[in-house]
Amino acid sequence: MNIEIISKPSYSFAKVLLNGGESIKAESGSMMSMSSGITIQTHKAQQGGFFKSLKVAFLGGESFWMNTFTASSGNGEVLLAPTLPGDVERIELSGTVYVQSSSFLASSPNIEMDTKFQGLKGFISGESLFFLDFQETVFF
């Protein structure tokens, strides 16, 4: 998998080049375009079950549904963009990272996403009360 962030620092999008058999999981509604060799599978946001997906969707501000794009016949390309204008960053994780709700764009397919309560500081700051918790390669 090769990822190139295009049009930085604003209105950025990710150009994802997939080799045969490789996949990327992305937020529903984030695909700008894809090549003909790419297949799409739509599934719940979390593999852990209905209630875990509902928790991430309701508390984390993410979609209940995710799309997995796979290069099924040779190499393929997918362009992914966030729903709101802004910058896209690639983060290689070596541990856990907490990000603001509604900021997830895409990740490797085996990512586990969860929500964490940020406490009173989130309430007072006017931001959301929950962070998203990731432990793999993600794009925001």
Secondary structure, 3 states (H helix, E strand, C coil): CEEEEECCCCCCEEEEEECCCCEEEEECCCEEEECCCEEEEEEECCCCCHHHHHHHHHHHCCCCEEEEEEECCCCEEEEECCCCCCCCCEECCCCCEEEECCCCCEECCCCCCEEEECCHHHHHHCCCCEEEEECCCEEC
